[in-house]
Amino acid sequence: MLSHAYLLDCSDKFLLDEFAILMAKEIFCLKENTPCLECLNCIKVEHENMVDLKIYTREKNIMVDDIVEIDTFRELKELDPVYDV
């Protein structure tokens, strides 16, 4: 079962980014159990084209406007019917 949000932190930015992308692929993958890295959803996540996925990087401080945007985004009907992450 997924939580509504995950906060990831690591001193190695590359490792953190790779883990976050792999986690998103695991969630959105059209195959069972593991990200296949080949299906349409895995490719969309890799190329940052998954419309139901928002990734906020450490370089940007999350402000009140970002929280409002996230809340509005969450209330929109999902565009891909698997998960909103």
Protein Blocks (a to p, Z undefined) as FASTA:
>chain_A
ZZfbdcdddfblmlmmmmmmmmmmmmmpmbehiaehlamklmmmmnopafkbccddfklc
cdfklmmmmmmmmmpccfblkbcZZ
